[in-house]
Amino acid sequence: MSQPDSAVTLPRAGAPVSVASTPNIRSARSLVLGGSLVMLMSMMMVNGFNFAYNVFMARVLGPSEFGHINAAITILLLVSSVSLSFQLVCAKFVARNENFSAKSAVVKSLLGKAWIASLILAAILFAAQKPFAAYLNLPNHWMLGLLAIGVAVYAPLGVKRGAMQGLCSFPRLGGNFVLEAFTRLVVGVSLVVAGYGALGAVGAISAAVLMAYLLPRMPPDIRVHPTAGEPASFAEAVQAIVFFIGQVIINNVDILLVKHFFPADPAGVYAAIAQIGRLLYFICWFGIVNAMFPVSASRQDQKSSDAIGLPLLLVFGISTVFVLIAALFPHVIMGLIFGSKFINIGPLLALYAAATGLYSLAVVLIAFEMSKRIANTGWLQLLVSAALVLVIGFFHQTLREVIMVRIVLMVLMLVMVSFPFLRRLWSAPVEAT
């Protein structure tokens, strides 16, 4: 016979109390909700600074130059698959290890590997800046040369953020994102006003990454002598890389393809639409999934509903509201943010937001699976990202056609990634009450 819920076994006098053995003190839901609130507030500030940056660049430089800047940003976001992979693996194993010396060993090991990866990527981008610039129709290849400076420290920044995330140090993590966005805005505006144009705007992106790496320092709990614990496995690293390669392709490759297939002005308009549409994804990923992931990873014995139900509801609610606003006021939004040259978009903004909302729901399920085990859903996402490239290559007569390709593929992916989760949920044994 099971004990009633009110039966609580108290420790004997003087006995130590294990935090891991008292899950009722801070439930998974309360940790996810508290972390999500902190990260959502941080993301509001980040998006405010990012929008100020984009508004200034779009209004001062116009659609063509704005498209050049966003092409450089998109390359950085593609490279971010490596940085985010290090962040995810670091967060997972920092959360899993119980003592701080073992957590410190995880961070130290990953940091060395991150520097090697970042420096190799930066060298490749710097060496190939001319052909890349020619493909993207950039007027100055030194945009990519400056971007390589930020790439050189991007993966180590991911390890630093993973350490903060794994410790559930959400105020420190959120503050780091805010610092990066604020630095990009201030330095970017200053350089453009000084006459450096799009080149200065791209230089500000690298300056912001450098600042985020320098400040704040690693959490003090991590700055201890490292000892052996549960190390980050190679399989986990492969899983993270596969996931984030798929993620950055899905979120960014359409911008590069449109930049290649369309003239400068419509490509700039599409980049502006994507900036607003991706805002929804950033809110869901940084504000909700970032809080869910370490909580789920550290609670291997929790029921699925403890850490997944609330994030799914939050993402669905935020996405619904976002799409409705985009559908009702597209011209107002585009006109206020980017100016009159960007308002003739029809329903494109709402359609792009709908595609992003569908993708955000799929990512919640994928990230939850990854926090628990090695998941095949990351490979599925990678296949969908490859399909996105191929299908847009065939269907790109109009901007609307490009966005409809995104919607169809995101619906298919959401349906497919739901199957493993639902199968495990339905097959899970019912606990005795």
Protein Blocks (a to p, Z undefined) as FASTA:
>chain_A
ZZdfklccdddehiacdfklmmmlpgfklmmmmmmmmmmmmmmmmmmmmmmmmmmmmmmn
ommlmmmmmmmmmmmmmmmmmmmmmmmmmmmmmmmpmbfklmmmmmmmmmmmmmmmmmmm
mmmmmmmmmmmmmmnopablklmmmmmmmmmmmmmmmmmmmmmmmnopmklmmmmmmmmm
mmmmmmmmmmmmnonammlmmmmmmmmmmmmmmpccddfklmccddddddddfklmmmmm
mmmmmmmmmmmmmmmmmmmmpcfklmmmmmmmmmmmmmmmmmmmmmmmmmmmmmmmmmmm
bcfklmmmmmmmmmmmmmmmmmmmmmmmmmmmmmmmnojklmmnojmlmmmmmmmmmmmm
mmmmmmmmmmmmccfklmmmmmmmmmmmmmmmmmombmklmmmmmmmmmmmmmmmmmmmm
mmmmmmpccddZZ
